[in-house]
């Protein structure tokens, strides 16, 4: 509930402007850490966070089909 990310610019902005000036949303509930990592990458691509005005400056993931079988 208190985690805002690892981006230093984001953390500085949250500290400067206060948590009430930012919004966090749960986009998907996941059953495993691997599934969570996959969908984090998925939504970063869907929302084109590297080419928009976003805090993300790096996204990366390595996945295999077996990691997500029976989890979606």
Predicted model as a PDB file, atoms N, CA, C, CB and O in Angstrom, pLDDT in the B-factor column:
MODEL        1                                                                  
ATOM      1  N   UNK A   1       0.813  -1.209   0.000  1.00 82.00           N  
ATOM      2  CA  UNK A   1       0.000   0.000   0.000  1.00 82.00           C  
ATOM      3  C   UNK A   1       0.856   1.272   0.000  1.00 82.00           C  
ATOM      4  CB  UNK A   1      -0.924  -0.001   1.206  1.00 82.00           C  
ATOM      5  O   UNK A   1       0.371   2.351  -0.343  1.00 82.00           O  
ATOM      6  N   UNK A   2       2.106   1.143   0.379  1.00 88.00           N  
ATOM      7  CA  UNK A   2       2.962   2.329   0.419  1.00 88.00           C  
ATOM      8  C   UNK A   2       3.969   2.381  -0.718  1.00 88.00           C  
ATOM      9  CB  UNK A   2       3.690   2.386   1.728  1.00 88.00           C  
ATOM     10  O   UNK A   2       4.707   3.359  -0.840  1.00 88.00           O  
ATOM     11  N   UNK A   3       4.017   1.351  -1.550  1.00 90.00           N  
ATOM     12  CA  UNK A   3       4.997   1.291  -2.637  1.00 90.00           C  
ATOM     13  C   UNK A   3       4.534   2.150  -3.812  1.00 90.00           C  
ATOM     14  CB  UNK A   3       5.220  -0.171  -3.095  1.00 90.00           C  
ATOM     15  O   UNK A   3       3.406   2.019  -4.288  1.00 90.00           O  
ATOM     16  N   UNK A   4       5.412   3.016  -4.261  1.00 92.00           N  
ATOM     17  CA  UNK A   4       5.113   3.897  -5.390  1.00 92.00           C  
ATOM     18  C   UNK A   4       5.952   3.581  -6.611  1.00 92.00           C  
ATOM     19  CB  UNK A   4       5.324   5.333  -4.995  1.00 92.00           C  
ATOM     20  O   UNK A   4       5.698   4.131  -7.683  1.00 92.00           O  
ATOM     21  N   UNK A   5       6.925   2.729  -6.487  1.00 88.00           N  
ATOM     22  CA  UNK A   5       7.779   2.383  -7.608  1.00 88.00           C  
ATOM     23  C   UNK A   5       9.235   2.611  -7.269  1.00 88.00           C  
ATOM     24  CB  UNK A   5       7.396   3.182  -8.835  1.00 88.00           C  
ATOM     25  O   UNK A   5       9.581   2.959  -6.140  1.00 88.00           O  
ATOM     26  N   UNK A   6      10.086   2.408  -8.270  1.00 87.00           N  
ATOM     27  CA  UNK A   6      11.525   2.572  -8.068  1.00 87.00           C  
ATOM     28  C   UNK A   6      12.082   3.783  -8.813  1.00 87.00           C  
ATOM     29  CB  UNK A   6      12.254   1.320  -8.512  1.00 87.00           C  
ATOM     30  O   UNK A   6      13.258   4.113  -8.662  1.00 87.00           O  
ATOM     31  N   UNK A   7      11.259   4.437  -9.605  1.00 89.00           N  
ATOM     32  CA  UNK A   7      11.714   5.591 -10.382  1.00 89.00           C  
ATOM     33  C   UNK A   7      11.985   6.773  -9.451  1.00 89.00           C  
ATOM     34  CB  UNK A   7      10.666   5.978 -11.457  1.00 89.00           C  
ATOM     35  O   UNK A   7      11.088   7.238  -8.748  1.00 89.00           O  
ATOM     36  N   UNK A   8      13.222   7.251  -9.455  1.00 93.00           N  
ATOM     37  CA  UNK A   8      13.616   8.331  -8.533  1.00 93.00           C  
ATOM     38  C   UNK A   8      12.858   9.629  -8.790  1.00 93.00           C  
ATOM     39  CB  UNK A   8      15.108   8.592  -8.645  1.00 93.00           C  
ATOM     40  O   UNK A   8      12.519  10.345  -7.847  1.00 93.00           O  
ATOM     41  N   UNK A   9      12.591   9.937 -10.050  1.00 92.00           N  
ATOM     42  CA  UNK A   9      11.833  11.151 -10.381  1.00 92.00           C  
ATOM     43  C   UNK A   9      10.402  11.054  -9.837  1.00 92.00           C  
ATOM     44  CB  UNK A   9      11.811  11.376 -11.918  1.00 92.00           C  
ATOM     45  O   UNK A   9       9.881  12.019  -9.279  1.00 92.00           O  
ATOM     46  N   UNK A  10       9.778   9.897 -10.000  1.00 94.00           N  
ATOM     47  CA  UNK A  10       8.431   9.684  -9.467  1.00 94.00           C  
ATOM     48  C   UNK A  10       8.426   9.833  -7.951  1.00 94.00           C  
ATOM     49  CB  UNK A  10       7.902   8.294  -9.866  1.00 94.00           C  
ATOM     50  O   UNK A  10       7.581  10.534  -7.394  1.00 94.00           O  
ATOM     51  N   UNK A  11       9.363   9.181  -7.289  1.00 96.00           N  
ATOM     52  CA  UNK A  11       9.416   9.250  -5.826  1.00 96.00           C  
ATOM     53  C   UNK A  11       9.631  10.673  -5.335  1.00 96.00           C  
ATOM     54  CB  UNK A  11      10.524   8.351  -5.295  1.00 96.00           C  
ATOM     55  O   UNK A  11       9.052  11.077  -4.327  1.00 96.00           O  
ATOM     56  N   UNK A  12      10.453  11.429  -6.036  1.00 97.00           N  
ATOM     57  CA  UNK A  12      10.675  12.832  -5.666  1.00 97.00           C  
ATOM     58  C   UNK A  12       9.401  13.650  -5.861  1.00 97.00           C  
ATOM     59  CB  UNK A  12      11.827  13.438  -6.498  1.00 97.00           C  
ATOM     60  O   UNK A  12       9.076  14.496  -5.028  1.00 97.00           O  
ATOM     61  N   UNK A  13       8.681  13.406  -6.947  1.00 97.00           N  
ATOM     62  CA  UNK A  13       7.431  14.127  -7.196  1.00 97.00           C  
ATOM     63  C   UNK A  13       6.361  13.776  -6.164  1.00 97.00           C  
ATOM     64  CB  UNK A  13       6.916  13.818  -8.599  1.00 97.00           C  
ATOM     65  O   UNK A  13       5.619  14.651  -5.719  1.00 97.00           O  
ATOM     66  N   UNK A  14       6.280  12.510  -5.786  1.00 96.00           N  
ATOM     67  CA  UNK A  14       5.312  12.099  -4.761  1.00 96.00           C  
ATOM     68  C   UNK A  14       5.647  12.784  -3.445  1.00 96.00           C  
ATOM     69  CB  UNK A  14       5.304  10.553  -4.585  1.00 96.00           C  
ATOM     70  O   UNK A  14       4.759  13.258  -2.738  1.00 96.00           O  
ATOM     71  N   UNK A  15       6.928  12.832  -3.124  1.00 96.00           N  
ATOM     72  CA  UNK A  15       7.352  13.488  -1.880  1.00 96.00           C  
ATOM     73  C   UNK A  15       7.054  14.985  -1.923  1.00 96.00           C  
ATOM     74  CB  UNK A  15       8.854  13.256  -1.634  1.00 96.00           C  
ATOM     75  O   UNK A  15       6.573  15.552  -0.942  1.00 96.00           O  
ATOM     76  N   UNK A  16       7.338  15.622  -3.053  1.00 97.00           N  
ATOM     77  CA  UNK A  16       7.150  17.065  -3.184  1.00 97.00           C  
ATOM     78  C   UNK A  16       5.675  17.466  -3.232  1.00 97.00           C  
ATOM     79  CB  UNK A  16       7.850  17.561  -4.430  1.00 97.00           C  
ATOM     80  O   UNK A  16       5.270  18.435  -2.589  1.00 97.00           O  
ATOM     81  N   UNK A  17       4.874  16.717  -3.995  1.00 97.00           N  
ATOM     82  CA  UNK A  17       3.482  17.115  -4.229  1.00 97.00           C  
ATOM     83  C   UNK A  17       2.473  16.387  -3.347  1.00 97.00           C  
ATOM     84  CB  UNK A  17       3.131  16.882  -5.664  1.00 97.00           C  
ATOM     85  O   UNK A  17       1.311  16.789  -3.278  1.00 97.00           O  
ATOM     86  N   UNK A  18       2.902  15.322  -2.674  1.00 96.00           N  
ATOM     87  CA  UNK A  18       2.013  14.577  -1.789  1.00 96.00           C  
ATOM     88  C   UNK A  18       1.267  13.468  -2.498  1.00 96.00           C  
ATOM     89  CB  UNK A  18       1.032  15.506  -1.152  1.00 96.00           C  
ATOM     90  O   UNK A  18       0.959  13.569  -3.686  1.00 96.00           O  
ATOM     91  N   UNK A  19       0.976  12.402  -1.757  1.00 95.00           N  
ATOM     92  CA  UNK A  19       0.335  11.221  -2.342  1.00 95.00           C  
ATOM     93  C   UNK A  19      -1.080  11.508  -2.843  1.00 95.00           C  
ATOM     94  CB  UNK A  19       0.294  10.099  -1.320  1.00 95.00           C  
ATOM     95  O   UNK A  19      -1.575  10.803  -3.723  1.00 95.00           O  
ATOM     96  N   UNK A  20      -1.728  12.517  -2.302  1.00 96.00           N  
ATOM     97  CA  UNK A  20      -3.099  12.832  -2.720  1.00 96.00           C  
ATOM     98  C   UNK A  20      -3.175  13.440  -4.123  1.00 96.00           C  
ATOM     99  CB  UNK A  20      -3.727  13.784  -1.726  1.00 96.00           C  
ATOM    100  O   UNK A  20      -4.264  13.561  -4.684  1.00 96.00           O  
ATOM    101  N   UNK A  21      -2.046  13.817  -4.684  1.00 97.00           N  
ATOM    102  CA  UNK A  21      -2.014  14.378  -6.027  1.00 97.00           C  
ATOM    103  C   UNK A  21      -1.680  13.334  -7.096  1.00 97.00           C  
ATOM    104  CB  UNK A  21      -1.010  15.503  -6.084  1.00 97.00           C  
ATOM    105  O   UNK A  21      -1.455  13.671  -8.259  1.00 97.00           O  
ATOM    106  N   UNK A  22      -1.651  12.075  -6.689  1.00 95.00           N  
ATOM    107  CA  UNK A  22      -1.374  10.965  -7.602  1.00 95.00           C  
ATOM    108  C   UNK A  22      -2.461   9.925  -7.444  1.00 95.00           C  
ATOM    109  CB  UNK A  22       0.027  10.343  -7.334  1.00 95.00           C  
ATOM    110  O   UNK A  22      -3.086   9.814  -6.389  1.00 95.00           O  
ATOM    111  N   UNK A  23      -2.683   9.157  -8.510  1.00 93.00           N  
ATOM    112  CA  UNK A  23      -3.704   8.121  -8.481  1.00 93.00           C  
ATOM    113  C   UNK A  23      -3.090   6.794  -8.870  1.00 93.00           C  
ATOM    114  CB  UNK A  23      -4.875   8.471  -9.414  1.00 93.00           C  
ATOM    115  O   UNK A  23      -2.351   6.708  -9.851  1.00 93.00           O  
ATOM    116  N   UNK A  24      -3.392   5.767  -8.109  1.00 92.00           N  
ATOM    117  CA  UNK A  24      -2.959   4.406  -8.444  1.00 92.00           C  
ATOM    118  C   UNK A  24      -4.206   3.561  -8.656  1.00 92.00           C  
ATOM    119  CB  UNK A  24      -2.042   3.794  -7.317  1.00 92.00           C  
ATOM    120  O   UNK A  24      -5.194   3.690  -7.932  1.00 92.00           O  
ATOM    121  N   UNK A  25      -4.143   2.684  -9.673  1.00 92.00           N  
ATOM    122  CA  UNK A  25      -5.268   1.801  -9.977  1.00 92.00           C  
ATOM    123  C   UNK A  25      -4.774   0.368 -10.107  1.00 92.00           C  
ATOM    124  CB  UNK A  25      -5.989   2.247 -11.273  1.00 92.00           C  
ATOM    125  O   UNK A  25      -3.688   0.119 -10.632  1.00 92.00           O  
ATOM    126  N   UNK A  26      -5.570  -0.557  -9.630  1.00 92.00           N  
ATOM    127  CA  UNK A  26      -5.295  -1.973  -9.851  1.00 92.00           C  
ATOM    128  C   UNK A  26      -5.899  -2.331 -11.202  1.00 92.00           C  
ATOM    129  CB  UNK A  26      -5.881  -2.877  -8.690  1.00 92.00           C  
ATOM    130  O   UNK A  26      -7.115  -2.259 -11.377  1.00 92.00           O  
ATOM    131  N   UNK A  27      -5.065  -2.713 -12.152  1.00 94.00           N  
ATOM    132  CA  UNK A  27      -5.533  -3.048 -13.496  1.00 94.00           C  
ATOM    133  C   UNK A  27      -5.905  -4.516 -13.623  1.00 94.00           C  
ATOM    134  CB  UNK A  27      -4.472  -2.702 -14.518  1.00 94.00           C  
ATOM    135  O   UNK A  27      -6.778  -4.876 -14.414  1.00 94.00           O  
ATOM    136  N   UNK A  28      -5.241  -5.364 -12.841  1.00 95.00           N  
ATOM    137  CA  UNK A  28      -5.508  -6.801 -12.932  1.00 95.00           C  
ATOM    138  C   UNK A  28      -4.989  -7.476 -11.668  1.00 95.00           C  
ATOM    139  CB  UNK A  28      -4.847  -7.420 -14.206  1.00 95.00           C  
ATOM    140  O   UNK A  28      -3.891  -7.175 -11.200  1.00 95.00           O  
ATOM    141  N   UNK A  29      -5.773  -8.378 -11.128  1.00 95.00           N  
ATOM    142  CA  UNK A  29      -5.310  -9.206 -10.015  1.00 95.00           C  
ATOM    143  C   UNK A  29      -4.626 -10.433 -10.594  1.00 95.00           C  
ATOM    144  CB  UNK A  29      -6.492  -9.612  -9.069  1.00 95.00           C  
ATOM    145  O   UNK A  29      -5.142 -11.059 -11.521  1.00 95.00           O  
ATOM    146  N   UNK A  30      -3.470 -10.777 -10.050  1.00 92.00           N  
ATOM    147  CA  UNK A  30      -2.688 -11.897 -10.577  1.00 92.00           C  
ATOM    148  C   UNK A  30      -2.497 -12.954  -9.498  1.00 92.00           C  
ATOM    149  CB  UNK A  30      -1.320 -11.411 -11.103  1.00 92.00           C  
ATOM    150  O   UNK A  30      -2.542 -12.672  -8.301  1.00 92.00           O  
ATOM    151  N   UNK A  31      -2.278 -14.193  -9.968  1.00 91.00           N  
ATOM    152  CA  UNK A  31      -2.153 -15.327  -9.052  1.00 91.00           C  
ATOM    153  C   UNK A  31      -0.712 -15.673  -8.700  1.00 91.00           C  
ATOM    154  CB  UNK A  31      -2.812 -16.528  -9.649  1.00 91.00           C  
ATOM    155  O   UNK A  31      -0.476 -16.454  -7.778  1.00 91.00           O  
ATOM    156  N   UNK A  32       0.248 -15.111  -9.411  1.00 88.00           N  
ATOM    157  CA  UNK A  32       1.654 -15.411  -9.121  1.00 88.00           C  
ATOM    158  C   UNK A  32       2.509 -14.190  -9.451  1.00 88.00           C  
ATOM    159  CB  UNK A  32       2.138 -16.657  -9.928  1.00 88.00           C  
ATOM    160  O   UNK A  32       2.080 -13.276 -10.155  1.00 88.00           O  
ATOM    161  N   UNK A  33       3.722 -14.203  -8.926  1.00 88.00           N  
ATOM    162  CA  UNK A  33       4.650 -13.113  -9.198  1.00 88.00           C  
ATOM    163  C   UNK A  33       5.007 -13.071 -10.693  1.00 88.00           C  
ATOM    164  CB  UNK A  33       5.926 -13.268  -8.341  1.00 88.00           C  
ATOM    165  O   UNK A  33       5.126 -11.989 -11.268  1.00 88.00           O  
ATOM    166  N   UNK A  34       5.176 -14.222 -11.310  1.00 87.00           N  
ATOM    167  CA  UNK A  34       5.507 -14.292 -12.732  1.00 87.00           C  
ATOM    168  C   UNK A  34       4.368 -13.716 -13.573  1.00 87.00           C  
ATOM    169  CB  UNK A  34       5.800 -15.748 -13.149  1.00 87.00           C  
ATOM    170  O   UNK A  34       4.610 -12.965 -14.517  1.00 87.00           O  
ATOM    171  N   UNK A  35       3.134 -14.068 -13.232  1.00 88.00           N  
ATOM    172  CA  UNK A  35       1.980 -13.531 -13.943  1.00 88.00           C  
ATOM    173  C   UNK A  35       1.892 -12.022 -13.739  1.00 88.00           C  
ATOM    174  CB  UNK A  35       0.683 -14.216 -13.469  1.00 88.00           C  
ATOM    175  O   UNK A  35       1.580 -11.288 -14.677  1.00 88.00           O  
ATOM    176  N   UNK A  36       2.158 -11.563 -12.548  1.00 89.00           N  
ATOM    177  CA  UNK A  36       2.148 -10.125 -12.265  1.00 89.00           C  
ATOM    178  C   UNK A  36       3.186  -9.404 -13.117  1.00 89.00           C  
ATOM    179  CB  UNK A  36       2.414  -9.865 -10.769  1.00 89.00           C  
ATOM    180  O   UNK A  36       2.901  -8.347 -13.680  1.00 89.00           O  
ATOM    181  N   UNK A  37       4.377  -9.965 -13.214  1.00 88.00           N  
ATOM    182  CA  UNK A  37       5.431  -9.369 -14.024  1.00 88.00           C  
ATOM    183  C   UNK A  37       5.033  -9.322 -15.492  1.00 88.00           C  
ATOM    184  CB  UNK A  37       6.732 -10.144 -13.856  1.00 88.00           C  
ATOM    185  O   UNK A  37       5.278  -8.330 -16.178  1.00 88.00           O  
ATOM    186  N   UNK A  38       4.414 -10.407 -15.973  1.00 88.00           N  
ATOM    187  CA  UNK A  38       3.960 -10.449 -17.364  1.00 88.00           C  
ATOM    188  C   UNK A  38       2.945  -9.340 -17.637  1.00 88.00           C  
ATOM    189  CB  UNK A  38       3.344 -11.823 -17.688  1.00 88.00           C  
ATOM    190  O   UNK A  38       3.082  -8.599 -18.610  1.00 88.00           O  
ATOM    191  N   UNK A  39       1.938  -9.224 -16.791  1.00 91.00           N  
ATOM    192  CA  UNK A  39       0.898  -8.233 -17.050  1.00 91.00           C  
ATOM    193  C   UNK A  39       1.390  -6.804 -16.819  1.00 91.00           C  
ATOM    194  CB  UNK A  39      -0.307  -8.509 -16.172  1.00 91.00           C  
ATOM    195  O   UNK A  39       0.869  -5.867 -17.424  1.00 91.00           O  
ATOM    196  N   UNK A  40       2.381  -6.632 -15.959  1.00 90.00           N  
ATOM    197  CA  UNK A  40       2.994  -5.304 -15.831  1.00 90.00           C  
ATOM    198  C   UNK A  40       3.611  -4.905 -17.163  1.00 90.00           C  
ATOM    199  CB  UNK A  40       4.070  -5.289 -14.703  1.00 90.00           C  
ATOM    200  O   UNK A  40       3.406  -3.787 -17.634  1.00 90.00           O  
ATOM    201  N   UNK A  41       4.361  -5.810 -17.768  1.00 90.00           N  
ATOM    202  CA  UNK A  41       4.960  -5.545 -19.080  1.00 90.00           C  
ATOM    203  C   UNK A  41       3.875  -5.343 -20.136  1.00 90.00           C  
ATOM    204  CB  UNK A  41       5.895  -6.702 -19.493  1.00 90.00           C  
ATOM    205  O   UNK A  41       3.972  -4.442 -20.969  1.00 90.00           O  
ATOM    206  N   UNK A  42       2.844  -6.181 -20.097  1.00 91.00           N  
ATOM    207  CA  UNK A  42       1.741  -6.080 -21.051  1.00 91.00           C  
ATOM    208  C   UNK A  42       1.114  -4.686 -21.013  1.00 91.00           C  
ATOM    209  CB  UNK A  42       0.676  -7.150 -20.754  1.00 91.00           C  
ATOM    210  O   UNK A  42       0.964  -4.048 -22.055  1.00 91.00           O  
ATOM    211  N   UNK A  43       0.754  -4.217 -19.844  1.00 92.00           N  
ATOM    212  CA  UNK A  43       0.100  -2.912 -19.743  1.00 92.00           C  
ATOM    213  C   UNK A  43       1.061  -1.764 -20.052  1.00 92.00           C  
ATOM    214  CB  UNK A  43      -0.489  -2.731 -18.349  1.00 92.00           C  
ATOM    215  O   UNK A  43       0.633  -0.719 -20.541  1.00 92.00           O  
ATOM    216  N   UNK A  44       2.331  -1.941 -19.779  1.00 89.00           N  
ATOM    217  CA  UNK A  44       3.295  -0.912 -20.163  1.00 89.00           C  
ATOM    218  C   UNK A  44       3.345  -0.783 -21.683  1.00 89.00           C  
ATOM    219  CB  UNK A  44       4.698  -1.241 -19.601  1.00 89.00           C  
ATOM    220  O   UNK A  44       3.475   0.322 -22.208  1.00 89.00           O  
ATOM    221  N   UNK A  45       3.243  -1.904 -22.389  1.00 90.00           N  
ATOM    222  CA  UNK A  45       3.217  -1.859 -23.858  1.00 90.00           C  
ATOM    223  C   UNK A  45       1.902  -1.293 -24.361  1.00 90.00           C  
ATOM    224  CB  UNK A  45       3.442  -3.259 -24.446  1.00 90.00           C  
ATOM    225  O   UNK A  45       1.897  -0.462 -25.269  1.00 90.00           O  
ATOM    226  N   UNK A  46       0.786  -1.726 -23.788  1.00 92.00           N  
ATOM    227  CA  UNK A  46      -0.533  -1.250 -24.206  1.00 92.00           C  
ATOM    228  C   UNK A  46      -0.625   0.272 -24.072  1.00 92.00           C  
ATOM    229  CB  UNK A  46      -1.639  -1.927 -23.372  1.00 92.00           C  
ATOM    230  O   UNK A  46      -1.142   0.953 -24.958  1.00 92.00           O  
ATOM    231  N   UNK A  47      -0.126   0.784 -22.971  1.00 90.00           N  
ATOM    232  CA  UNK A  47      -0.215   2.229 -22.720  1.00 90.00           C  
ATOM    233  C   UNK A  47       0.989   3.007 -23.252  1.00 90.00           C  
ATOM    234  CB  UNK A  47      -0.356   2.480 -21.235  1.00 90.00           C  
ATOM    235  O   UNK A  47       1.105   4.212 -23.029  1.00 90.00           O  
ATOM    236  N   UNK A  48       1.886   2.308 -23.959  1.00 88.00           N  
ATOM    237  CA  UNK A  48       3.046   2.932 -24.608  1.00 88.00           C  
ATOM    238  C   UNK A  48       3.801   3.885 -23.671  1.00 88.00           C  
ATOM    239  CB  UNK A  48       2.596   3.691 -25.854  1.00 88.00           C  
ATOM    240  O   UNK A  48       4.031   5.050 -23.997  1.00 88.00           O  
ATOM    241  N   UNK A  49       4.173   3.368 -22.518  1.00 87.00           N  
ATOM    242  CA  UNK A  49       4.772   4.221 -21.498  1.00 87.00           C  
ATOM    243  C   UNK A  49       6.161   4.747 -21.858  1.00 87.00           C  
ATOM    244  CB  UNK A  49       4.852   3.470 -20.216  1.00 87.00           C  
ATOM    245  O   UNK A  49       6.618   5.726 -21.269  1.00 87.00           O  
ATOM    246  N   UNK A  50       6.829   4.119 -22.804  1.00 84.00           N  
ATOM    247  CA  UNK A  50       8.144   4.633 -23.194  1.00 84.00           C  
ATOM    248  C   UNK A  50       8.044   5.793 -24.172  1.00 84.00           C  
ATOM    249  CB  UNK A  50       8.975   3.526 -23.807  1.00 84.00           C  
ATOM    250  O   UNK A  50       8.990   6.568 -24.312  1.00 84.00           O  
ATOM    251  N   UNK A  51       6.911   5.921 -24.848  1.00 81.00           N  
ATOM    252  CA  UNK A  51       6.781   6.979 -25.847  1.00 81.00           C  
ATOM    253  C   UNK A  51       5.805   8.072 -25.415  1.00 81.00           C  
ATOM    254  CB  UNK A  51       6.332   6.388 -27.166  1.00 81.00           C  
ATOM    255  O   UNK A  51       5.492   8.970 -26.197  1.00 81.00           O  
ATOM    256  N   UNK A  52       5.329   7.999 -24.186  1.00 79.00           N  
ATOM    257  CA  UNK A  52       4.394   9.005 -23.681  1.00 79.00           C  
ATOM    258  C   UNK A  52       5.020   9.745 -22.509  1.00 79.00           C  
ATOM    259  CB  UNK A  52       3.057   8.354 -23.257  1.00 79.00           C  
ATOM    260  O   UNK A  52       6.145   9.458 -22.099  1.00 79.00           O  
ATOM    261  N   UNK A  53       4.290  10.679 -21.996  1.00 84.00           N  
ATOM    262  CA  UNK A  53       4.749  11.433 -20.839  1.00 84.00           C  
ATOM    263  C   UNK A  53       4.524  10.604 -19.579  1.00 84.00           C  
ATOM    264  CB  UNK A  53       4.019  12.799 -20.739  1.00 84.00           C  
ATOM    265  O   UNK A  53       3.577  10.842 -18.830  1.00 84.00           O  
ATOM    266  N   UNK A  54       5.400   9.628 -19.354  1.00 86.00           N  
ATOM    267  CA  UNK A  54       5.290   8.732 -18.213  1.00 86.00           C  
ATOM    268  C   UNK A  54       6.621   8.664 -17.485  1.00 86.00           C  
ATOM    269  CB  UNK A  54       4.843   7.327 -18.659  1.00 86.00           C  
ATOM    270  O   UNK A  54       7.646   9.106 -18.005  1.00 86.00           O  
ATOM    271  N   UNK A  55       6.602   8.125 -16.314  1.00 87.00           N  
ATOM    272  CA  UNK A  55       7.833   8.004 -15.527  1.00 87.00           C  
ATOM    273  C   UNK A  55       8.701   6.841 -15.973  1.00 87.00           C  
ATOM    274  CB  UNK A  55       7.499   7.847 -14.064  1.00 87.00           C  
ATOM    275  O   UNK A  55       9.896   6.827 -15.679  1.00 87.00           O  
ATOM    276  N   UNK A  56       8.140   5.870 -16.671  1.00 83.00           N  
ATOM    277  CA  UNK A  56       8.919   4.713 -17.091  1.00 83.00           C  
ATOM    278  C   UNK A  56       9.976   5.121 -18.106  1.00 83.00           C  
ATOM    279  CB  UNK A  56       8.006   3.634 -17.679  1.00 83.00           C  
ATOM    280  O   UNK A  56       9.699   5.863 -19.049  1.00 83.00           O  
ATOM    281  N   UNK A  57      11.194   4.625 -17.900  1.00 79.00           N  
ATOM    282  CA  UNK A  57      12.237   4.854 -18.898  1.00 79.00           C  
ATOM    283  C   UNK A  57      12.885   3.539 -19.327  1.00 79.00           C  
ATOM    284  CB  UNK A  57      13.301   5.811 -18.348  1.00 79.00           C  
ATOM    285  O   UNK A  57      13.828   3.534 -20.119  1.00 79.00           O  
ATOM    286  N   UNK A  58      12.371   2.422 -18.798  1.00 77.00           N  
ATOM    287  CA  UNK A  58      12.911   1.121 -19.149  1.00 77.00           C  
ATOM    288  C   UNK A  58      11.852   0.065 -18.825  1.00 77.00           C  
ATOM    289  CB  UNK A  58      14.251   0.838 -18.390  1.00 77.00           C  
ATOM    290  O   UNK A  58      11.305   0.049 -17.723  1.00 77.00           O  
ATOM    291  N   UNK A  59      11.570  -0.803 -19.775  1.00 80.00           N  
ATOM    292  CA  UNK A  59      10.708  -1.955 -19.503  1.00 80.00           C  
ATOM    293  C   UNK A  59      11.373  -3.182 -20.097  1.00 80.00           C  
ATOM    294  CB  UNK A  59       9.266  -1.752 -20.092  1.00 80.00           C  
ATOM    295  O   UNK A  59      11.997  -3.108 -21.155  1.00 80.00           O  
ATOM    296  N   UNK A  60      11.242  -4.303 -19.421  1.00 78.00           N  
ATOM    297  CA  UNK A  60      11.901  -5.513 -19.888  1.00 78.00           C  
ATOM    298  C   UNK A  60      11.215  -6.724 -19.283  1.00 78.00           C  
ATOM    299  CB  UNK A  60      13.403  -5.500 -19.531  1.00 78.00           C  
ATOM    300  O   UNK A  60      10.741  -6.671 -18.148  1.00 78.00           O  
ATOM    301  N   UNK A  61      11.162  -7.790 -20.018  1.00 71.00           N  
ATOM    302  CA  UNK A  61      10.618  -9.032 -19.496  1.00 71.00           C  
ATOM    303  C   UNK A  61      11.059 -10.206 -20.337  1.00 71.00           C  
ATOM    304  CB  UNK A  61       9.105  -8.971 -19.436  1.00 71.00           C  
ATOM    305  O   UNK A  61      11.302 -10.068 -21.536  1.00 71.00           O  
ATOM    306  N   UNK A  62      11.163 -11.374 -19.701  1.00 73.00           N  
ATOM    307  CA  UNK A  62      11.500 -12.603 -20.405  1.00 73.00           C  
ATOM    308  C   UNK A  62      10.549 -13.673 -19.893  1.00 73.00           C  
ATOM    309  CB  UNK A  62      13.012 -13.012 -20.190  1.00 73.00           C  
ATOM    310  O   UNK A  62      10.552 -14.011 -18.709  1.00 73.00           O  
ATOM    311  N   UNK A  63       9.738 -14.200 -20.798  1.00 68.00           N  
ATOM    312  CA  UNK A  63       8.693 -15.116 -20.381  1.00 68.00           C  
ATOM    313  C   UNK A  63       8.634 -16.328 -21.280  1.00 68.00           C  
ATOM    314  CB  UNK A  63       7.356 -14.420 -20.364  1.00 68.00           C  
ATOM    315  O   UNK A  63       9.024 -16.282 -22.447  1.00 68.00           O  
ATOM    316  N   UNK A  64       8.142 -17.408 -20.718  1.00 71.00           N  
ATOM    317  CA  UNK A  64       7.915 -18.636 -21.448  1.00 71.00           C  
ATOM    318  C   UNK A  64       6.452 -19.035 -21.263  1.00 71.00           C  
ATOM    319  CB  UNK A  64       8.879 -19.765 -20.970  1.00 71.00           C  
ATOM    320  O   UNK A  64       5.844 -18.713 -20.242  1.00 71.00           O  
ATOM    321  N   UNK A  65       5.898 -19.720 -22.228  1.00 73.00           N  
ATOM    322  CA  UNK A  65       4.504 -20.152 -22.143  1.00 73.00           C  
ATOM    323  C   UNK A  65       4.222 -20.905 -20.848  1.00 73.00           C  
ATOM    324  CB  UNK A  65       4.153 -21.027 -23.335  1.00 73.00           C  
ATOM    325  O   UNK A  65       3.172 -20.711 -20.235  1.00 73.00           O  
ATOM    326  N   UNK A  66       5.145 -21.757 -20.431  1.00 75.00           N  
ATOM    327  CA  UNK A  66       4.943 -22.556 -19.219  1.00 75.00           C  
ATOM    328  C   UNK A  66       4.747 -21.675 -17.977  1.00 75.00           C  
ATOM    329  CB  UNK A  66       6.135 -23.495 -19.007  1.00 75.00           C  
ATOM    330  O   UNK A  66       4.132 -22.105 -17.001  1.00 75.00           O  
ATOM    331  N   UNK A  67       5.266 -20.453 -18.015  1.00 68.00           N  
ATOM    332  CA  UNK A  67       5.127 -19.563 -16.865  1.00 68.00           C  
ATOM    333  C   UNK A  67       3.696 -19.105 -16.648  1.00 68.00           C  
ATOM    334  CB  UNK A  67       6.018 -18.364 -17.034  1.00 68.00           C  
ATOM    335  O   UNK A  67       3.312 -18.761 -15.530  1.00 68.00           O  
ATOM    336  N   UNK A  68       2.908 -19.098 -17.711  1.00 66.00           N  
ATOM    337  CA  UNK A  68       1.551 -18.559 -17.615  1.00 66.00           C  
ATOM    338  C   UNK A  68       0.460 -19.606 -17.800  1.00 66.00           C  
ATOM    339  CB  UNK A  68       1.369 -17.478 -18.631  1.00 66.00           C  
ATOM    340  O   UNK A  68      -0.719 -19.292 -17.631  1.00 66.00           O  
ATOM    341  N   UNK A  69       0.813 -20.822 -18.138  1.00 67.00           N  
ATOM    342  CA  UNK A  69      -0.195 -21.866 -18.320  1.00 67.00           C  
ATOM    343  C   UNK A  69      -1.012 -22.034 -17.055  1.00 67.00           C  
ATOM    344  CB  UNK A  69       0.462 -23.199 -18.708  1.00 67.00           C  
ATOM    345  O   UNK A  69      -0.468 -22.062 -15.951  1.00 67.00           O  
ATOM    346  N   UNK A  70      -2.311 -22.144 -17.220  1.00 61.00           N  
ATOM    347  CA  UNK A  70      -3.256 -22.334 -16.121  1.00 61.00           C  
ATOM    348  C   UNK A  70      -3.321 -21.153 -15.163  1.00 61.00           C  
ATOM    349  CB  UNK A  70      -2.895 -23.566 -15.357  1.00 61.00           C  
ATOM    350  O   UNK A  70      -3.867 -21.291 -14.068  1.00 61.00           O  
ATOM    351  N   UNK A  71      -2.793 -20.021 -15.533  1.00 56.00           N  
ATOM    352  CA  UNK A  71      -2.841 -18.854 -14.652  1.00 56.00           C  
ATOM    353  C   UNK A  71      -3.679 -17.734 -15.231  1.00 56.00           C  
ATOM    354  CB  UNK A  71      -1.447 -18.350 -14.378  1.00 56.00           C  
ATOM    355  O   UNK A  71      -4.026 -16.807 -14.499  1.00 56.00           O  
ATOM    356  N   UNK A  72      -4.019 -17.774 -16.502  1.00 53.00           N  
ATOM    357  CA  UNK A  72      -4.751 -16.670 -17.099  1.00 53.00           C  
ATOM    358  C   UNK A  72      -6.222 -16.854 -16.998  1.00 53.00           C  
ATOM    359  CB  UNK A  72      -4.372 -16.498 -18.517  1.00 53.00           C  
ATOM    360  O   UNK A  72      -6.984 -16.003 -17.458  1.00 53.00           O  
TER     361      UNK A  72                                                      
ENDMDL                                                                          
END                                                                             
